[in-house]
Amino acid sequence: MAQARSSLISLDATPYYHCVSRCVRRSFLCGHDDTTDKSYEHRRGWIEKRLLALSHAFCIDVCAYAIMSNHYHVVLHININKAKTLSPLDVAERWLAFHQGPLLIQRFIRGDKLSEAESESCMNIIEVWRERLTSISWFMRLINQHIAAEANREDKCTGHFWEGRFKSQALLDEKALAAAMAYVDLNPVRAAIADTPEQSDHTSVKARIESLKSEDITAPSLFPFAGNPREDMPDGIPFRLMDYLELVDWTGRQVRDDKRGHIENGLPSLLSRLGFDTQSWIRTCTKIERGSIVGAESAVKAALPHLNRQRMSGIRLPDR
């Protein structure tokens, strides 16, 4: 039975979420179908382009993504503070980048003189849009509806393209966030369609590595790394980029070589800071999709009231 979104997504619990959408049809979302000898590889670009374009309009940041043959993963950050600071005009322009607006809003954007009643009605509409700009459900809907329409048009067919609703997991703390991001970025390596993270096409880790090569520290359209937690922490992922890349590289080697718990060159510094031992880390980042919430046991207990839940479930990570 599907769970209500109120038990899966709550800003009071966490702003970070891992989401997955899977294709429902036999035909591929992307990649190459050996049965029909037809390539759908170009569709990866559709999804990547749509995902990153929406991140510019929405107040939702993309921390990680991987686009696979019949599904895609994203790790998202709901940026509620950004949404609060947007002017009514900013909100309207962002929403209308992907929707047609009523004539009243178009007049507002043009700067036409509005009556008091029209102004009030206009602001009411815009405040609804402001809330939607922080909605993961609306964000995922605008990706999936667009891709389904394009794929159906290309396949010359109709009907459902995606499995019901997308799956979402609440990432309750830094441990859960690191594990989910590594899990997502290493999808192509685990699926044996790429040998290394930097060869993993249509992933956030490759985009970040390519940006480093071009001496651009921040990958375009991706939520930046802000470094280790400290006072006056800037907006961003609470790790150092190089620590994270080291962790992904190390984890990828352990997963591919099936050497769980065995290390040759020592534990990556980020794992040490997060308090992970090697076995619990490998177990977590290879089984992250189990359950709807991920975090240390204390974080899970604290989040239950915000998610309107009574029982502990999902992946419980060790407290420090």
FENSUL-V676522 format. One record per pair of residues at least 12 apart in sequence whose ideal C-beta (glycine too) atoms are under 8 Angstrom apart, sorted by the first residue. I is the first residue (numbers start at 1). GAP is how many residues later the second one is. D is the distance in Angstrom with one decimal. If there is no record, write none. Layout:
# FENSUL-V676522
i->(I & I)
gap->(GAP & GAP)
d->(D & D)
This chain:
# FENSUL-V676522
i->(2 & 2 & 3 & 4 & 5 & 5 & 6 & 6 & 7 & 7 & 7 & 7 & 8 & 8 & 8 & 8 & 8 & 9 & 9 & 9 & 9 & 10 & 10 & 10 & 10 & 10 & 11 & 11 & 11 & 12 & 13 & 13 & 13 & 13 & 13 & 13 & 14 & 14 & 14 & 14 & 14 & 14 & 15 & 15 & 15 & 15 & 16 & 16 & 16 & 16 & 16 & 16 & 16 & 16 & 16 & 16 & 17 & 17 & 17 & 17 & 17 & 17 & 17 & 17 & 18 & 18 & 18 & 18 & 18 & 18 & 18 & 18 & 18 & 18 & 18 & 18 & 18 & 19 & 19 & 19 & 19 & 19 & 19 & 19 & 19 & 19 & 19 & 20 & 20 & 20 & 20 & 20 & 20 & 20 & 20 & 21 & 21 & 21 & 21 & 21 & 21 & 21 & 21 & 21 & 22 & 22 & 22 & 22 & 22 & 23 & 23 & 23 & 23 & 23 & 24 & 24 & 24 & 24 & 24 & 25 & 25 & 25 & 27 & 27 & 28 & 28 & 28 & 29 & 29 & 29 & 29 & 29 & 29 & 29 & 29 & 29 & 30 & 30 & 30 & 30 & 30 & 30 & 30 & 30 & 31 & 31 & 31 & 31 & 31 & 32 & 40 & 43 & 43 & 43 & 44 & 44 & 44 & 45 & 46 & 46 & 46 & 47 & 47 & 47 & 47 & 47 & 48 & 48 & 48 & 50 & 50 & 50 & 50 & 51 & 51 & 51 & 52 & 52 & 52 & 54 & 54 & 54 & 54 & 55 & 55 & 56 & 57 & 57 & 57 & 57 & 57 & 58 & 58 & 58 & 58 & 58 & 59 & 59 & 59 & 59 & 59 & 59 & 59 & 59 & 60 & 60 & 60 & 60 & 60 & 60 & 60 & 60 & 61 & 61 & 61 & 61 & 61 & 62 & 62 & 62 & 62 & 62 & 62 & 62 & 62 & 63 & 63 & 63 & 63 & 63 & 63 & 63 & 63 & 63 & 64 & 64 & 64 & 64 & 64 & 64 & 64 & 65 & 65 & 65 & 65 & 66 & 66 & 66 & 66 & 66 & 66 & 66 & 66 & 67 & 67 & 68 & 68 & 68 & 73 & 73 & 73 & 74 & 75 & 75 & 75 & 75 & 75 & 76 & 76 & 77 & 77 & 78 & 78 & 79 & 79 & 80 & 81 & 83 & 83 & 83 & 83 & 86 & 86 & 88 & 88 & 88 & 88 & 89 & 89 & 91 & 91 & 91 & 91 & 92 & 92 & 92 & 92 & 92 & 93 & 94 & 94 & 95 & 95 & 95 & 96 & 98 & 102 & 104 & 104 & 104 & 104 & 105 & 105 & 105 & 108 & 136 & 140 & 144 & 144 & 144 & 147 & 148 & 148 & 148 & 167 & 167 & 168 & 169 & 169 & 169 & 169 & 169 & 169 & 169 & 170 & 170 & 170 & 170 & 170 & 170 & 171 & 171 & 172 & 172 & 172 & 172 & 172 & 172 & 172 & 172 & 173 & 173 & 173 & 173 & 174 & 174 & 174 & 174 & 175 & 175 & 175 & 175 & 175 & 175 & 175 & 176 & 176 & 176 & 176 & 176 & 176 & 177 & 177 & 178 & 178 & 178 & 178 & 178 & 179 & 179 & 179 & 179 & 179 & 179 & 180 & 180 & 181 & 181 & 181 & 182 & 182 & 182 & 182 & 182 & 183 & 183 & 183 & 183 & 184 & 184 & 185 & 185 & 185 & 185 & 185 & 185 & 186 & 186 & 186 & 186 & 186 & 186 & 186 & 187 & 187 & 188 & 188 & 188 & 189 & 189 & 189 & 190 & 190 & 190 & 196 & 196 & 197 & 197 & 197 & 197 & 197 & 204 & 204 & 205 & 205 & 207 & 207 & 207 & 208 & 208 & 208 & 209 & 212 & 217 & 223 & 223 & 224 & 224 & 225 & 225 & 225 & 225 & 225 & 226 & 226 & 227 & 227 & 228 & 228 & 239 & 240 & 243 & 243 & 243 & 244 & 246 & 246 & 246 & 247 & 247 & 247 & 250 & 250 & 250 & 251 & 251 & 251 & 254 & 254 & 255 & 255 & 255 & 260 & 260 & 260 & 260 & 261 & 261 & 261 & 262 & 263 & 274 & 275 & 275 & 275 & 276 & 276 & 277 & 280 & 280 & 284 & 284 & 287 & 288 & 290 & 290 & 291 & 291 & 291 & 292 & 292 & 293 & 293 & 293 & 293 & 294 & 294 & 294 & 295 & 295 & 295 & 295 & 296 & 296 & 296 & 296 & 296 & 297 & 297 & 297 & 297 & 297 & 298 & 300 & 300 & 300)
gap->(162 & 163 & 289 & 304 & 132 & 163 & 301 & 302 & 285 & 300 & 301 & 302 & 160 & 161 & 162 & 284 & 299 & 127 & 128 & 159 & 161 & 160 & 293 & 296 & 297 & 298 & 67 & 69 & 123 & 294 & 157 & 159 & 280 & 290 & 293 & 294 & 156 & 157 & 158 & 159 & 281 & 289 & 62 & 63 & 64 & 65 & 47 & 59 & 60 & 61 & 62 & 154 & 155 & 160 & 161 & 164 & 58 & 59 & 61 & 119 & 151 & 152 & 153 & 154 & 55 & 56 & 57 & 58 & 150 & 151 & 153 & 162 & 165 & 166 & 270 & 271 & 276 & 54 & 55 & 56 & 57 & 117 & 121 & 147 & 148 & 149 & 150 & 51 & 52 & 53 & 54 & 146 & 147 & 148 & 269 & 50 & 51 & 119 & 122 & 123 & 141 & 142 & 145 & 146 & 48 & 49 & 140 & 141 & 145 & 47 & 48 & 138 & 139 & 140 & 136 & 137 & 138 & 139 & 140 & 134 & 135 & 136 & 13 & 128 & 12 & 41 & 42 & 14 & 18 & 39 & 40 & 41 & 42 & 43 & 118 & 122 & 13 & 14 & 17 & 37 & 38 & 39 & 40 & 172 & 13 & 37 & 38 & 39 & 162 & 37 & 29 & 104 & 107 & 108 & 23 & 157 & 158 & 157 & 100 & 101 & 104 & 20 & 25 & 96 & 100 & 155 & 17 & 19 & 154 & 92 & 93 & 96 & 97 & 14 & 23 & 92 & 168 & 169 & 170 & 44 & 85 & 88 & 89 & 166 & 167 & 165 & 37 & 38 & 40 & 41 & 76 & 36 & 75 & 76 & 80 & 81 & 19 & 20 & 21 & 23 & 24 & 27 & 74 & 75 & 16 & 17 & 18 & 19 & 73 & 74 & 76 & 79 & 15 & 16 & 18 & 161 & 162 & 12 & 13 & 14 & 15 & 142 & 159 & 160 & 161 & 12 & 13 & 14 & 114 & 118 & 141 & 159 & 160 & 174 & 116 & 117 & 120 & 121 & 139 & 140 & 141 & 119 & 137 & 138 & 139 & 118 & 119 & 121 & 122 & 134 & 136 & 137 & 138 & 135 & 136 & 119 & 120 & 123 & 110 & 111 & 114 & 110 & 96 & 102 & 105 & 106 & 109 & 60 & 63 & 146 & 160 & 56 & 58 & 55 & 156 & 54 & 154 & 47 & 48 & 50 & 51 & 44 & 47 & 20 & 34 & 35 & 38 & 19 & 20 & 35 & 38 & 39 & 42 & 13 & 16 & 17 & 34 & 37 & 16 & 35 & 39 & 34 & 37 & 38 & 13 & 44 & 23 & 14 & 17 & 18 & 21 & 17 & 20 & 21 & 14 & 32 & 26 & 17 & 18 & 22 & 14 & 12 & 13 & 14 & 122 & 125 & 124 & 119 & 120 & 122 & 123 & 124 & 125 & 145 & 122 & 123 & 124 & 125 & 133 & 137 & 123 & 124 & 121 & 122 & 123 & 124 & 127 & 128 & 130 & 131 & 122 & 123 & 126 & 144 & 55 & 64 & 65 & 100 & 99 & 100 & 101 & 109 & 120 & 121 & 142 & 118 & 119 & 120 & 123 & 139 & 141 & 60 & 61 & 61 & 66 & 69 & 92 & 96 & 102 & 105 & 106 & 109 & 115 & 138 & 108 & 114 & 23 & 56 & 63 & 62 & 65 & 66 & 69 & 103 & 102 & 103 & 105 & 106 & 19 & 20 & 12 & 15 & 18 & 19 & 20 & 63 & 14 & 19 & 62 & 65 & 66 & 69 & 99 & 13 & 16 & 12 & 13 & 15 & 63 & 66 & 67 & 65 & 66 & 96 & 53 & 56 & 12 & 48 & 51 & 52 & 55 & 15 & 18 & 40 & 43 & 12 & 13 & 15 & 14 & 33 & 37 & 36 & 29 & 24 & 13 & 14 & 12 & 13 & 12 & 14 & 15 & 16 & 19 & 12 & 13 & 12 & 13 & 12 & 45 & 31 & 30 & 25 & 26 & 27 & 26 & 22 & 23 & 24 & 21 & 23 & 24 & 13 & 15 & 18 & 30 & 31 & 34 & 24 & 28 & 27 & 30 & 31 & 18 & 19 & 22 & 23 & 17 & 18 & 21 & 16 & 15 & 46 & 43 & 44 & 45 & 41 & 42 & 41 & 37 & 38 & 31 & 33 & 28 & 27 & 24 & 25 & 22 & 23 & 24 & 21 & 22 & 14 & 20 & 21 & 22 & 20 & 21 & 23 & 19 & 20 & 21 & 22 & 20 & 21 & 22 & 23 & 24 & 15 & 19 & 20 & 21 & 22 & 21 & 12 & 14 & 16)
d->(7.0 & 6.4 & 6.5 & 7.7 & 6.2 & 7.8 & 7.4 & 5.4 & 7.7 & 5.1 & 5.1 & 5.4 & 5.0 & 7.8 & 6.5 & 5.6 & 7.0 & 5.8 & 7.6 & 6.1 & 7.0 & 7.4 & 7.6 & 4.5 & 5.3 & 7.9 & 6.0 & 5.9 & 7.7 & 3.9 & 5.6 & 6.6 & 8.0 & 4.0 & 4.0 & 5.4 & 5.3 & 5.9 & 5.1 & 7.8 & 7.8 & 6.8 & 5.4 & 4.5 & 7.3 & 6.9 & 7.2 & 6.9 & 7.2 & 5.5 & 7.9 & 7.6 & 4.0 & 7.5 & 5.2 & 7.8 & 7.3 & 5.2 & 7.4 & 5.9 & 5.2 & 6.5 & 6.1 & 6.3 & 6.9 & 7.5 & 5.2 & 7.9 & 7.0 & 4.4 & 5.9 & 4.3 & 7.8 & 7.1 & 6.9 & 7.9 & 7.5 & 7.3 & 5.1 & 7.8 & 6.3 & 6.6 & 6.1 & 5.2 & 6.7 & 4.8 & 7.7 & 6.0 & 7.3 & 5.4 & 8.0 & 6.4 & 4.6 & 7.9 & 6.8 & 6.2 & 5.9 & 6.7 & 7.5 & 5.8 & 5.6 & 7.4 & 4.4 & 7.7 & 6.3 & 4.1 & 6.9 & 4.7 & 7.9 & 4.5 & 6.4 & 6.4 & 6.4 & 7.3 & 5.3 & 6.5 & 5.8 & 4.6 & 8.0 & 7.6 & 7.5 & 6.3 & 7.6 & 6.3 & 4.5 & 5.5 & 6.1 & 6.2 & 7.9 & 7.7 & 6.4 & 5.0 & 6.8 & 7.5 & 7.8 & 7.4 & 4.5 & 4.4 & 7.4 & 6.1 & 7.0 & 5.5 & 7.8 & 7.9 & 7.8 & 7.5 & 3.4 & 7.7 & 8.0 & 7.9 & 7.9 & 7.3 & 7.8 & 6.7 & 4.6 & 7.0 & 4.4 & 7.4 & 8.0 & 5.9 & 6.0 & 5.0 & 5.7 & 6.9 & 5.9 & 7.6 & 7.4 & 6.0 & 5.3 & 7.7 & 5.3 & 5.5 & 6.6 & 6.1 & 6.7 & 6.0 & 7.4 & 4.0 & 8.0 & 7.2 & 5.9 & 5.8 & 6.4 & 5.3 & 8.0 & 6.5 & 4.5 & 7.4 & 4.8 & 6.2 & 7.4 & 7.3 & 5.1 & 7.4 & 7.7 & 5.3 & 7.2 & 4.5 & 7.0 & 4.4 & 4.0 & 7.4 & 4.8 & 5.1 & 5.4 & 6.9 & 5.8 & 6.6 & 7.6 & 6.7 & 6.6 & 5.1 & 6.9 & 4.1 & 5.5 & 7.8 & 3.6 & 6.3 & 7.5 & 6.4 & 7.9 & 6.9 & 6.6 & 5.5 & 6.1 & 4.2 & 6.7 & 5.6 & 7.3 & 5.9 & 7.3 & 7.3 & 4.8 & 5.8 & 7.3 & 4.2 & 4.4 & 5.5 & 7.9 & 4.4 & 7.4 & 6.5 & 7.9 & 6.7 & 4.9 & 4.9 & 6.4 & 4.1 & 6.5 & 7.2 & 7.1 & 4.6 & 7.3 & 4.2 & 7.5 & 5.8 & 7.3 & 6.7 & 7.7 & 4.3 & 6.3 & 7.4 & 7.2 & 7.3 & 5.3 & 5.3 & 5.7 & 6.0 & 7.1 & 5.4 & 7.8 & 5.2 & 6.8 & 7.2 & 7.4 & 5.6 & 7.6 & 5.8 & 7.9 & 5.5 & 4.9 & 6.7 & 7.6 & 7.8 & 7.8 & 6.4 & 4.8 & 7.7 & 6.7 & 5.1 & 5.4 & 4.8 & 6.7 & 5.6 & 6.7 & 5.8 & 5.6 & 6.9 & 6.9 & 7.9 & 6.1 & 4.2 & 7.1 & 6.8 & 7.6 & 5.8 & 7.2 & 6.1 & 6.5 & 5.6 & 7.4 & 6.3 & 6.3 & 7.4 & 4.9 & 6.6 & 4.8 & 7.7 & 5.2 & 7.1 & 7.2 & 7.8 & 3.7 & 6.2 & 7.5 & 7.9 & 7.1 & 7.5 & 7.4 & 7.0 & 5.5 & 6.4 & 5.7 & 7.2 & 6.8 & 4.5 & 7.1 & 7.6 & 6.6 & 6.7 & 5.5 & 6.9 & 6.3 & 6.5 & 2.8 & 7.3 & 3.9 & 6.3 & 7.9 & 5.3 & 4.7 & 5.5 & 4.5 & 7.7 & 7.9 & 5.7 & 7.6 & 5.9 & 5.1 & 7.4 & 6.7 & 7.8 & 6.9 & 6.1 & 4.8 & 3.9 & 4.6 & 7.9 & 7.6 & 7.6 & 6.5 & 7.2 & 7.7 & 6.7 & 7.3 & 7.1 & 6.6 & 6.1 & 7.3 & 4.6 & 4.6 & 5.6 & 6.9 & 7.5 & 5.4 & 6.6 & 7.9 & 7.8 & 7.3 & 8.0 & 6.3 & 5.4 & 5.3 & 4.8 & 4.8 & 7.2 & 4.1 & 7.7 & 7.7 & 7.3 & 6.2 & 7.2 & 5.6 & 6.1 & 3.8 & 5.5 & 7.8 & 7.9 & 6.4 & 6.3 & 5.2 & 6.4 & 7.4 & 7.7 & 7.2 & 4.0 & 7.3 & 6.3 & 4.7 & 6.8 & 6.1 & 5.7 & 7.6 & 7.4 & 7.6 & 6.9 & 6.9 & 7.6 & 5.4 & 6.3 & 5.9 & 7.1 & 5.8 & 7.3 & 5.8 & 4.5 & 7.5 & 6.3 & 6.7 & 6.8 & 7.2 & 7.0 & 7.8 & 7.2 & 6.3 & 5.8 & 4.4 & 7.0 & 4.8 & 5.6 & 6.1 & 4.1 & 6.5 & 6.1 & 8.0 & 7.4 & 5.2 & 6.4 & 7.1 & 5.9 & 7.6 & 6.9 & 5.5 & 4.2 & 6.4 & 4.9 & 7.3 & 7.2 & 4.5 & 4.8 & 6.4 & 7.9 & 7.8 & 5.1 & 7.3 & 7.1 & 5.9 & 7.8 & 5.6 & 7.1 & 7.9 & 6.2 & 7.6 & 6.3 & 4.6 & 7.5 & 4.9 & 4.4 & 6.8 & 7.7 & 6.0 & 7.8 & 6.8 & 7.7 & 3.9 & 7.8 & 7.5 & 7.7 & 7.0 & 5.9 & 6.4 & 6.2 & 7.2 & 6.8 & 7.3 & 6.0 & 5.6 & 2.9 & 5.1 & 7.0 & 5.5 & 7.0 & 6.9 & 3.9 & 7.6 & 5.8 & 4.5 & 7.1 & 7.9 & 7.8 & 7.3 & 6.2 & 7.1 & 4.9 & 6.7 & 4.7 & 7.6 & 7.6 & 4.7 & 7.5 & 7.7 & 5.9 & 5.4 & 5.5 & 6.8 & 5.6)
